[in-house]
Amino acid sequence: MEGNRFQNYEAYFTILDTGEEPISRKWLNALINEPENSDIYAPEVWKEFTAKGRDGIVPLKAKRIKKQPSKFDQLQMDEEGRICIKRIREFCSYDNYVSFEACATDLIQKMDNNFIDFSLTRPWRDGGRDAIGYYQITQNSKSNYPLKIDCALEAKCYDENKAVGVREMSRLISRIRYRQFGIMVTTSYVNSQAYSEVIDDGHPILIVTCSDIASILRHNNINSGNINPWLESVVDKYHRLS
């Protein structure tokens, strides 16, 4: 400024919470006409702030809005979707649902093609992770080196009357490493308590339920007429870690 350096400052904007105490018109008039005497009419939170500074701030806080899908939301789909989900459950039941791990992995990559390089874990010792892979962030240009974020996938092929609960979700959460996120894929839904814990505690978990699977299939032109060939094709598509 005028050829000289000046100090930068960081500012915070905070609305004080007056609670049940209203803002007095007398205080507003006093701030304009006689500011030196305005504190006579000031609310108590303002007096506390002017006396103690940042240590005296009582901020106005908005209640956190929880957006948690209901059981109905997670199972909602059309009749074509119901047929496809039923076929998936039937197909994967023949090998004790081990093949659903490959199915879930393929669904995730069909949902978003930035999911790449997935490998299935050993079915008898997966440690809470059925597959591991990466989420890639890039502009696909020569000047841009892609950022890859580790992710771990857990697949649960359940009937719609059996929910993914706290036990299954906690198992996945406990296996997530630093700078990694988890994906829970289920042909059913996540119960209220497990979903609430993910939201309230801010766990980095992507939840894909029955209605999401039906939507992914529909957007990839997989229907009741061609779902069986797709299921057969994904079984040997992914490498399994030894």
Buried (B, 14 or more C-beta within 10 A) or exposed (E): EEEEEEEEEEEEEEEBEBEEEEEEEEBEEBBEEEEEEBBEBBBEBBEBBEEEEEEBBBEEEEEEEEEEBEBEEBBBBEEBBBBBBBBBBEBBEEEEBBBBBBBBBBBBBBBEEBBEEBEBBEBEEBEBBBBBBBBBEEEEEEEEEEEBBBBBBBBBBBEBEBBBBBEBBBBBBEBBEEEBBBBBBBBBBBBBEBBBBBBEEEBBBBBBBBBBBBBBBBEEEBBBEEBEEBBEEBBEEBEBEE
